[in-house]
């Protein structure tokens, strides 16, 4: 075994199995081209090469030094010499611009399509194929972990493969860069950076709320790119009109193109997501296990993948086959902890905010239709998302006894059966509640 393969074997022990399978498994050491001070590795395509260089090059160099005593320059190349110069140019460009890299695994082919996300998927694909035209800007919104970033980066990866200059930033990265250039008096460089791209991707735009100077700069950047026919893609956890502290002129511009909502996945889509993530991570699950996980896990896709990786790791460490009983035991603590971290107070505050009623009204005995609906939803979510018993929930809402809670549960379950909009609303609320830590909740 040559030194390069030894280094890759050592790297395998220091990263997760899923990372290894996804990025490193196809990486090969080019012993003929390498020298003592230059270690050249090859992979399948340019995007993978960029990602591996960013995430693993320093670690590979360190492991190489441990083996040989010499710390080399690590080059991640693409199989076939015809791509070598192109790759080097890309790397030089990255070093110059310090742009954030796209995740090469976020592609349209790896995205699981379902009724809950079909509009966002189809519009994103149309934008990738014909940017700067009909859907500009594209504004994708929805709860945490539903696939907004995946679709945004899929557009970026598609266009990057065609040679476009892509800028992908979270709003936090945009804000940090803006602050640094303000401090150093180099705003001309900031503007040149953001206004000379083919595609601007901004993740989590909701965090621009109440940041007046940043909003002012983003407004002018938006106008400049849009006037040049450059595509803009934005994600948020809510629609533009619902982002508090966002200037009206920005709300207006965000609505110029296309608003595409991603809802929490329905059961069939969640099953497909679990199967896809299991396949990508090399985990074998039978249909009974997949169906169990789909009913027990939330809608957050990152959380689903993390749970699958944990199950696989436990199976490997304990040398046990992944059975239904094994999975139940593996996620029991997770499910209990998840419930314990959610309080009825949090549920009531979020339901009140979303349905535009007062939390005190939900806990009152008022019978206005809107308040009754909010109260039923809060009771339903409290029963399903917290460890509280029906008597405990009855005490919280000032009801006579557990039978009143039981009646409210039956009533809303009957309504959900025939009202798809209510079902979607409850799914969205569940997803939002499950992603908010009670210690982080603040009253508006």
Secondary structure, DSSP 4 states (H G I P E B T S, - for coil): --HHHHHHHHHHHHS-HHHIIIIITT-EE-TTT-BTTEEEEEES-HHHHHHHHHHHHHHHHHHHHHHHS--PEEEEEESSGGGHHHHHHHHHHHHHH-PBPPPTT--STTSPP-TTTHHHHHHHHHHHHSTTSSS-SEEEEESTTSSHHHHHHHHHHHHHTTT--EEEEEHHHHHHHHHHHHHHT-HHHHHHHHHS-SEEEEE-GGGGTT-HHHHHHHHHHHHHHHHTT-EEEEEESS-GGG-TT--HHHHHHHTSSEEEEEPPPPHHHHHHHHHHHHHHTT----HHHHHHHHHHS-S-HHHHHHHHHHHHHHHHHHT----HHHHHHHHHHHHHHHHHT--HHHHHHHHHHHHT--HHHHTS----HHHHHHHHHHHHHHHHHS---HHHHHHHTT-SSHHHHHHHHHHHHHHHHH-HHHHHHHHHHHHHHHTS-GGG----
